[in-house]
Amino acid sequence: MAEVAIRDLRKSFGSVEVLHGVSIDIREGEFVVLVGPSGCGKSTLLRMLAGLEHVTSGEIAIGDRVVNALPPKDRDIAMVFQNYALYPHLTVADNMAFSLTLRNAPKAEIAAKVRPAAEILGLTRLLDRYPRQLSGGQRQRVAMGRAIVRDPQVFLFDEPLSNLDAKLRVSMRAEIKNLHQRLRTTTVYVTHDQIEAMTMADKIVVMQDGRIEQVGAPLALYDRPANLFVAEFIGSPAMNLVPGVAAEGGVAALDTLLPVAGGPAAAAGRPVVYGVRPEHLDLADEGVAATVAVVEPTGAETMVYFRAGERELVAIFRDRHELAPGQPVRLRPRADKAHLFDPQGGRRL
C-alpha cells in the first residue's frame, strides 16, 4: 500500500489542454473513485498515473517516489482495463501468473500467489480454462486476479464494469468492494456511473472539462454539493433545480414560496436556483401546484414525474400513493433539505 499525491497535473495534446492543474491526495489504503461525464479527463488522469500517458507538467508521487519519468513496469501498480486484456492462448492460471512468469519466478512462488488469489475471487475451478470459455464476469475476475498476484502498491481500475449487464454490474461492484476491504490496497477507480461511485468509494473526485469540481465522501457530496454541476451529476434521479428569487422566508418560484430552513442564504430579491432531491418532495395540502405526468412503480419505491407550469419535477415516494396521470396535486419540499445555488457561477450559497 502507498499514498498517492497528484500535484498541479496538466496534460496537453498538441495545443489542446485536457487537464488543467489537477491536485489530489489519496491516503494509503483508500478507495478513490474518479467520476464525471465522458471527456472530462478521468481516464487520461488514470493513464498518467499508470505511466501510459506522458505528463505535460506537474508531479505524481506514489509512496515516497516521484514517478513522472518511470515506465509503467517500475511504478509498482496494477491496472484492470475495461476490456479485460487477457491473453486468449493462455489459461486462467497462466493469465494470472503472467507478471510472475515474466520475472522468471519459481513455480512454487507462482503457485503460492495464484492459488490464494483464485480462492479469493472464486476462480479455483476455472484455472485450467481459457478466456473464450468464460463469461464476462469471470473474465473480469481473472483480470482482477492478475492484478492481485502482482501485489502492487496501487490498483488502477479503468471502467471495469462497463461491458457487463446491469445485474452482473451490481454483483461485481460488491465483489470489488469486498476485495478492497480484504486487501486494503490503495485503489483508484474510474467510472462515468455515479451509482458505482456512490456505492464503492471512500472518497469521490468529481471532474468536468479537465478540472476537479468537488472532492469528498459520497454522502458529503450528495448532501452538500459544492455547485450546480455536482448537484445534477450526483444522485439518480438528479436533483430538482428551479430558478427563483430569494424572498423573506424562502424562495419565490413556481407561483409559490418554496421553504428554506433558517431563511434564504441570499439577499431578498437576488436570483437563485432552488434545489431539492426527489426523496425530499412530499404530497401536501399546500405548496407547488403540479400535475402527475408519469408514475413508475419499482417495488420498494415509486418514482413520479410531475408538471409544474413549464417545469418537470420528479419525486420518489416510499409510501404507496394512489396517483394517476393527469391528477392535480400539491408538492411541498422539505425546508431542511433545500439547497440554494448562484445561477451565474453555479456555486452553493
C-alpha positions in Angstrom: 0.0 0.0 0.0 1.1 3.5 -0.6 -0.1 7.1 -0.6 -0.6 8.8 -4.0 0.0 12.5 -4.4 -1.0 14.4 -7.6 0.2 17.9 -7.8 -0.9 20.5 -10.3 -1.1 17.9 -13.0 -1.6 19.1 -16.6 -1.9 17.3 -19.9 -2.0 18.7 -23.4 -2.4 17.0 -26.7 -0.8 19.5 -29.1 -2.3 22.9 -28.3 -5.3 21.4 -26.6 -5.1 21.2 -22.8 -7.3 18.4 -21.4 -6.2 18.5 -17.7 -5.9 21.9 -16.1 -3.9 21.7 -12.9 -5.4 18.7 -11.1 -4.3 18.1 -7.5 -5.5 15.1 -5.4 -4.2 13.5 -2.2 -5.0 9.8 -1.8 -4.3 8.2 1.5 -2.8 4.8 2.0 -5.4 2.1 1.6 -8.1 4.5 0.4 -10.6 3.6 -2.4 -10.9 6.7 -4.5 -13.3 7.0 -7.5 -12.8 9.5 -10.3 -16.2 10.2 -11.8 -17.6 12.6 -14.4 -19.1 12.7 -17.9 -17.4 11.3 -21.0 -14.5 13.5 -22.0 -13.9 15.1 -18.5 -10.3 13.7 -18.3 -10.7 11.0 -15.7 -9.3 8.2 -17.9 -6.5 10.4 -19.1 -5.6 11.1 -15.5 -5.6 7.3 -14.7 -3.4 6.6 -17.6 -1.0 9.2 -16.5 -0.9 7.5 -13.0 -0.2 4.2 -14.8 2.6 5.7 -17.0 0.7 5.1 -20.2 0.4 8.9 -20.9 3.2 11.5 -20.7 2.9 14.2 -18.0 2.9 17.6 -19.6 3.6 19.3 -16.3 3.0 18.7 -12.6 4.0 15.8 -10.4 2.8 12.3 -9.5 4.2 10.6 -6.4 3.5 7.0 -5.3 4.7 6.5 -1.8 7.9 8.4 -1.4 8.9 8.3 -5.1 8.1 10.8 -7.9 7.2 8.5 -10.8 6.8 11.0 -13.7 9.8 9.6 -15.5 9.3 5.9 -14.6 7.9 3.4 -17.1 4.7 1.5 -16.0 6.6 -1.7 -15.0 8.6 0.3 -12.4 5.7 2.1 -10.7 4.5 -0.9 -8.6 0.9 -0.5 -9.9 -1.5 -3.0 -11.4 -4.2 -1.9 -13.8 -7.5 -3.6 -14.6 -8.9 -2.5 -18.0 -12.4 -2.2 -19.4 -11.9 -4.9 -22.0 -10.1 -7.4 -19.6 -6.9 -7.5 -21.7 -6.5 -11.3 -21.2 -4.2 -13.4 -23.4 -6.6 -15.8 -25.3 -3.9 -18.5 -25.8 -3.2 -18.7 -22.0 -5.2 -20.5 -19.3 -6.7 -18.6 -16.4 -3.8 -19.7 -14.2 -1.3 -18.6 -16.8 -3.0 -15.2 -17.3 -3.0 -14.6 -13.6 0.7 -15.6 -13.3 1.8 -13.7 -16.3 3.8 -10.9 -14.5 5.5 -13.5 -12.3 6.4 -15.6 -15.3 8.0 -12.6 -17.0 10.2 -12.2 -13.9 11.1 -15.9 -14.1 9.7 -16.5 -10.7 10.0 -20.1 -9.4 6.9 -22.3 -9.9 6.4 -22.7 -6.2 6.2 -18.9 -5.8 3.8 -18.6 -8.7 1.5 -21.3 -7.2 1.7 -19.7 -3.8 0.4 -16.5 -5.2 -2.1 -17.7 -7.8 -4.0 -20.2 -5.7 -4.9 -17.7 -2.9 -5.9 -15.1 -5.4 -8.1 -17.6 -7.2 -9.7 -18.6 -4.0 -10.5 -15.0 -3.1 -12.2 -14.5 -6.4 -13.9 -17.9 -6.8 -11.8 -18.9 -9.7 -10.2 -22.1 -8.4 -12.3 -24.5 -10.6 -11.6 -22.3 -13.6 -7.8 -22.2 -13.5 -7.4 -24.6 -16.5 -9.9 -22.9 -18.8 -9.2 -20.3 -21.5 -10.8 -16.8 -21.7 -13.1 -17.9 -24.5 -14.7 -20.4 -22.1 -15.5 -17.8 -19.5 -18.4 -15.3 -19.0 -17.8 -11.6 -19.0 -17.9 -11.5 -15.2 -15.5 -14.4 -14.9 -13.1 -12.7 -17.3 -13.2 -9.6 -15.2 -12.4 -11.6 -12.1 -9.4 -13.1 -13.9 -8.2 -9.6 -14.8 -8.6 -8.7 -11.1 -6.7 -11.8 -10.1 -3.8 -11.0 -12.3 -3.6 -7.6 -10.5 -3.8 -9.2 -7.1 -0.9 -11.6 -7.9 1.3 -8.7 -8.7 0.8 -7.5 -5.1 1.2 -3.8 -6.1 1.2 -0.7 -4.0 -1.8 0.7 -6.0 -4.7 -0.8 -8.0 -6.0 1.2 -11.0 -9.4 0.3 -12.5 -10.5 1.9 -15.8 -14.3 1.5 -16.1 -14.0 -2.3 -15.4 -17.8 -3.0 -15.3 -19.0 -1.0 -18.4 -19.1 -4.2 -20.6 -21.2 -6.2 -18.2 -25.0 -6.4 -18.0 -26.9 -4.5 -15.3 -27.4 -7.4 -12.9 -23.7 -8.5 -13.2 -22.5 -5.0 -12.6 -24.3 -4.9 -9.2 -22.7 -8.2 -8.1 -19.2 -7.2 -9.4 -19.4 -3.9 -7.5 -19.9 -5.8 -4.3 -17.0 -8.2 -5.2 -14.6 -5.3 -5.9 -15.6 -3.5 -2.7 -15.2 -6.8 -0.7 -11.8 -7.3 -2.4 -10.6 -3.9 -1.3 -11.9 -4.5 2.3 -9.8 -7.7 2.4 -6.6 -6.4 0.8 -6.7 -2.7 1.8 -4.6 -1.8 -1.3 -4.8 1.8 -2.3 -7.2 1.9 -5.2 -8.1 4.5 -7.9 -11.2 3.6 -9.9 -12.6 5.4 -12.9 -16.2 5.4 -13.9 -18.9 7.6 -15.5 -21.6 5.8 -13.5 -22.3 7.9 -10.3 -24.1 4.9 -8.7 -20.8 3.0 -8.9 -19.0 5.9 -7.4 -21.6 6.3 -4.5 -21.6 2.7 -3.6 -17.9 1.9 -3.8 -15.8 4.9 -2.9 -14.3 6.1 0.3 -13.7 9.3 -1.5 -15.2 10.7 -4.8 -13.4 13.1 -7.1 -16.0 14.7 -9.4 -14.5 16.0 -12.6 -15.7 18.2 -15.5 -13.7 19.5 -18.5 -10.4 18.6 -17.1 -11.0 20.2 -13.7 -12.0 19.0 -10.2 -15.4 20.2 -9.2 -15.5 18.6 -5.7 -13.8 16.0 -3.6 -15.3 14.3 -0.6 -17.1 11.3 0.9 -20.0 10.0 -1.1 -22.7 11.2 1.3 -21.0 14.5 1.8 -21.2 15.2 -1.9 -24.8 14.0 -2.0 -25.9 16.1 1.0 -23.9 19.3 0.3 -22.9 19.6 -3.4 -20.5 22.4 -3.9 -22.1 23.6 -7.1 -24.8 23.0 -9.7 -22.8 20.6 -11.7 -22.2 18.3 -8.7 -25.8 18.7 -7.6 -27.1 17.5 -11.0 -24.4 14.8 -11.5 -24.5 13.1 -8.1 -27.8 11.3 -7.5 -30.2 9.3 -9.6 -32.6 10.6 -10.5 -31.0 14.1 -10.4 -31.8 16.9 -8.0 -34.8 19.0 -9.0 -33.4 22.5 -9.8 -35.8 25.5 -10.1 -34.8 29.1 -10.8 -36.4 31.6 -8.4 -35.8 34.8 -6.4 -34.8 34.9 -2.8 -37.5 36.3 -0.6 -38.4 36.7 3.1 -38.9 33.2 4.4 -37.9 31.3 1.3 -37.6 31.4 -2.5 -40.3 32.7 -4.8 -40.7 30.2 -7.6 -43.4 28.1 -9.3 -46.1 30.6 -8.2 -45.4 29.9 -4.5 -42.9 30.4 -1.7 -40.5 27.4 -1.6 -39.3 26.9 2.1 -35.7 27.2 3.2 -34.7 26.2 6.8 -33.5 29.3 8.6 -34.4 31.7 5.8 -32.6 32.2 2.4 -28.8 32.3 2.3 -29.1 35.2 -0.2 -30.3 38.8 -0.1 -34.0 39.3 -0.8 -34.6 39.9 -4.5 -31.5 38.1 -5.6 -31.9 35.4 -8.3 -31.1 31.9 -7.1 -31.5 28.3 -8.1 -33.5 26.3 -5.6 -32.6 22.6 -5.4 -34.4 19.6 -3.7 -33.7 15.9 -4.0 -36.6 13.7 -5.3 -37.0 11.9 -2.0 -37.4 15.3 -0.2 -40.6 16.2 -2.0 -43.8 15.4 -0.2 -47.5 15.4 -1.1 -49.2 18.1 0.9 -52.4 20.3 1.1 -50.4 23.4 0.1 -47.3 24.1 -1.9 -46.4 23.7 -5.6 -49.4 23.1 -7.8 -48.4 20.2 -10.1 -50.0 17.6 -12.3 -49.0 13.9 -12.4 -47.3 13.0 -15.7 -45.8 9.5 -15.3 -45.9 7.0 -12.5 -43.1 4.4 -12.3 -43.5 1.8 -9.5 -40.3 -0.1 -8.8 -41.5 -2.2 -5.9 -39.9 -0.7 -2.8 -40.3 2.9 -4.1 -42.5 4.8 -6.6 -41.0 7.4 -8.9 -43.4 10.0 -10.1 -42.8 12.7 -12.7 -44.9 15.9 -12.4 -45.5 19.0 -14.5 -45.4 22.3 -12.6 -46.0 25.1 -15.0 -43.2 24.8 -17.6 -41.1 22.7 -15.2 -40.7 19.0 -14.8 -40.3 17.7 -11.2 -39.5 14.2 -10.1 -40.3 12.7 -6.7 -39.6 9.4 -5.0 -42.1 8.0 -2.5 -41.6 5.1 -0.2 -45.3 5.0 0.7 -47.7 3.7 -2.0 -49.8 6.6 -3.1 -52.7 6.2 -5.5 -51.7 8.5 -8.3 -52.7 8.6 -11.9 -51.5 10.7 -14.9 -53.4 14.0 -15.2 -54.2 14.1 -11.4 -53.6 17.5 -9.8 -51.6 17.5 -6.6 -49.6 19.8 -4.3 -46.0 19.2 -3.6 -44.0 20.6 -0.6 -40.2 20.5 -0.4 -38.7 19.8 3.0 -37.2 23.1 4.1 -34.3 21.5 6.0 -33.2 19.6 2.8 -33.3 22.6 0.4 -30.2 23.8 -1.5 -29.5 27.2 -2.9 -27.1 28.0 -5.7 -25.9 31.0 -7.6 -27.4 30.9 -11.1 -24.3 32.7 -12.6 -21.3 30.8 -11.3 -23.2 27.8 -10.0 -21.6 27.8 -6.6 -23.5 26.8 -3.5 -24.9 29.7 -1.4 
